[in-house]
Amino acid sequence: MPILFLDFDGVLHPATPRRDRPAPESRKFSYLPRLESALREHDDWQIVITTSWREHQPWEFLLHPFAQDIASRVVGKTPLLRWKEPPHPRHPRFEEISLYLASLSEEESSWLALDDDSRLYPAACPQLVLCDDGFRDAEERALRHALSMHKG
């Protein structure tokens, strides 16, 4: 099964409130319905949570914002690297994803990452769908295209 690795801040809502956007867009999880709509068209994709929220929040809290049909596709969270302490991994989120994928019994898994911080990935990472502080029109188009290109 293909996997979407999902960040929250800067993807499902702006990292901080934005005065240049309508007020409803600054609410927590304001872009989640848009993402869920895109994912419903690709029901073979599973979701793994990569957000830093996984460090301090219980599993149920991480699942709570998702609609039930999408929450049932959230299958895990990436392992935590202590990347804020030496030795500092070069691309921490990418390395966490790599560790998660290595733990699977499958030889190779098709995957994408939806994130707002390109520094956490190698330069020009082909699996990264980069968000500009939210999952808006451009990001939705990019993800829909990437999902359709990664058909199993």
C-alpha positions as CSV (number, residue, x, y, z in Angstrom):
1,M,0.0,0.0,0.0
2,P,1.3,3.5,-0.8
3,I,1.9,5.8,2.1
4,L,1.4,9.5,2.6
5,F,3.6,10.9,5.4
6,L,1.8,13.9,6.9
7,D,2.9,16.9,8.8
8,F,0.3,19.1,10.6
9,D,1.7,22.7,11.2
10,G,2.1,24.6,7.9
11,V,0.1,21.9,6.1
12,L,-3.3,21.3,7.7
13,H,-3.3,24.9,9.0
14,P,-0.8,27.8,8.9
15,A,2.1,27.4,11.2
16,T,1.0,30.7,12.8
17,P,-2.1,32.8,12.3
18,R,-2.0,34.7,9.0
19,R,-3.5,38.2,8.6
20,D,-3.2,37.9,4.8
21,R,-5.7,35.1,4.6
22,P,-9.3,34.8,5.6
23,A,-9.7,34.3,9.3
24,P,-11.2,30.8,8.9
25,E,-8.0,29.6,7.3
26,S,-6.0,30.3,10.4
27,R,-8.0,27.9,12.5
28,K,-6.4,24.6,13.5
29,F,-7.0,21.9,10.8
30,S,-8.7,24.4,8.5
31,Y,-7.2,22.7,5.4
32,L,-7.9,19.1,6.5
33,P,-11.3,18.8,4.7
34,R,-9.5,19.8,1.4
35,L,-6.9,17.1,2.0
36,E,-9.5,14.5,3.0
37,S,-11.4,15.2,-0.2
38,A,-8.2,14.5,-2.3
39,L,-7.5,11.4,-0.4
40,R,-11.0,10.0,-0.8
41,E,-10.2,9.8,-4.6
42,H,-7.2,7.6,-3.8
43,D,-8.5,5.1,-1.2
44,D,-5.5,2.8,-1.5
45,W,-3.3,5.4,0.2
46,Q,-2.5,4.9,3.9
47,I,-1.4,7.8,6.2
48,V,1.5,8.0,8.6
49,I,1.9,11.0,10.9
50,T,5.2,12.8,10.9
51,T,4.3,16.0,12.7
52,S,6.2,17.0,15.8
53,W,2.9,16.8,17.7
54,R,3.5,13.0,17.9
55,E,6.3,13.7,20.4
56,H,3.9,14.9,23.1
57,Q,0.3,14.0,22.1
58,P,-1.5,10.7,22.6
59,W,-2.5,8.7,19.6
60,E,-6.2,9.4,20.1
61,F,-5.5,13.2,20.0
62,L,-3.6,12.8,16.7
63,L,-6.5,11.0,15.1
64,H,-9.3,13.2,16.5
65,P,-9.3,15.9,13.8
66,F,-9.7,13.4,10.9
67,A,-13.1,12.3,9.5
68,Q,-13.8,8.7,10.5
69,D,-13.2,7.3,7.0
70,I,-9.8,9.0,6.8
71,A,-8.8,8.3,10.4
72,S,-9.2,4.6,9.6
73,R,-6.4,4.9,7.1
74,V,-4.0,6.5,9.6
75,V,-1.8,3.5,10.3
76,G,1.1,4.9,12.4
77,K,3.6,7.5,13.1
78,T,7.3,7.8,12.3
79,P,9.9,7.0,14.9
80,L,11.5,9.9,16.7
81,L,15.0,10.8,16.0
82,R,16.7,13.0,18.6
83,W,17.6,15.5,15.8
84,K,17.8,18.5,18.1
85,E,20.7,16.9,19.9
86,P,24.1,15.6,18.5
87,P,24.7,13.9,16.3
88,H,22.3,16.0,14.2
89,P,20.8,14.0,11.2
90,R,21.1,16.0,8.0
91,H,17.5,15.5,6.9
92,P,15.7,14.4,10.0
93,R,12.1,13.9,8.7
94,F,13.4,12.0,5.7
95,E,15.5,9.8,7.9
96,E,12.5,9.1,10.2
97,I,10.5,8.2,7.1
98,S,13.3,5.9,6.0
99,L,13.3,4.2,9.4
100,Y,9.6,3.7,9.2
101,L,9.8,2.2,5.7
102,A,12.6,-0.1,6.8
103,S,10.4,-1.5,9.6
104,L,7.8,-2.7,7.1
105,S,7.8,-6.2,5.8
106,E,7.3,-5.0,2.2
107,E,10.3,-4.8,0.0
108,E,9.5,-1.4,-1.3
109,S,6.7,1.0,-0.6
110,S,5.5,3.9,-2.8
111,W,5.3,7.0,-0.7
112,L,4.9,10.8,-0.6
113,A,5.4,13.3,2.1
114,L,3.3,16.4,2.6
115,D,5.3,19.0,4.6
116,D,6.1,22.7,4.7
117,D,9.8,22.4,5.5
118,S,12.1,21.4,2.7
119,R,15.1,21.5,5.0
120,L,14.0,18.2,6.6
121,Y,14.4,16.4,3.3
122,P,17.3,16.0,0.8
123,A,17.3,18.7,-1.9
124,A,14.8,18.1,-4.7
125,C,13.3,15.0,-2.9
126,P,10.9,13.7,-5.6
127,Q,8.5,12.4,-2.9
128,L,8.0,15.7,-1.2
129,V,4.9,17.8,-1.9
130,L,5.9,21.1,-0.3
131,C,3.3,23.3,1.2
132,D,3.5,27.1,1.4
133,D,2.1,27.4,4.9
134,G,-1.1,25.5,4.2
135,F,-2.7,22.9,1.9
136,R,-4.2,25.4,-0.6
137,D,-5.0,25.3,-4.3
138,A,-1.4,24.9,-5.6
139,E,-0.6,22.2,-3.0
140,E,-3.9,20.4,-3.7
141,R,-3.1,20.3,-7.4
142,A,0.5,19.1,-6.7
143,L,-0.7,16.3,-4.4
144,R,-3.5,15.2,-6.7
145,H,-1.0,14.9,-9.5
146,A,1.5,13.1,-7.3
147,L,-1.1,10.6,-6.0
148,S,-2.2,9.8,-9.5
149,M,1.4,9.3,-10.7
150,H,2.0,6.8,-7.8
151,K,-0.8,4.4,-8.6
152,G,0.1,0.9,-7.5
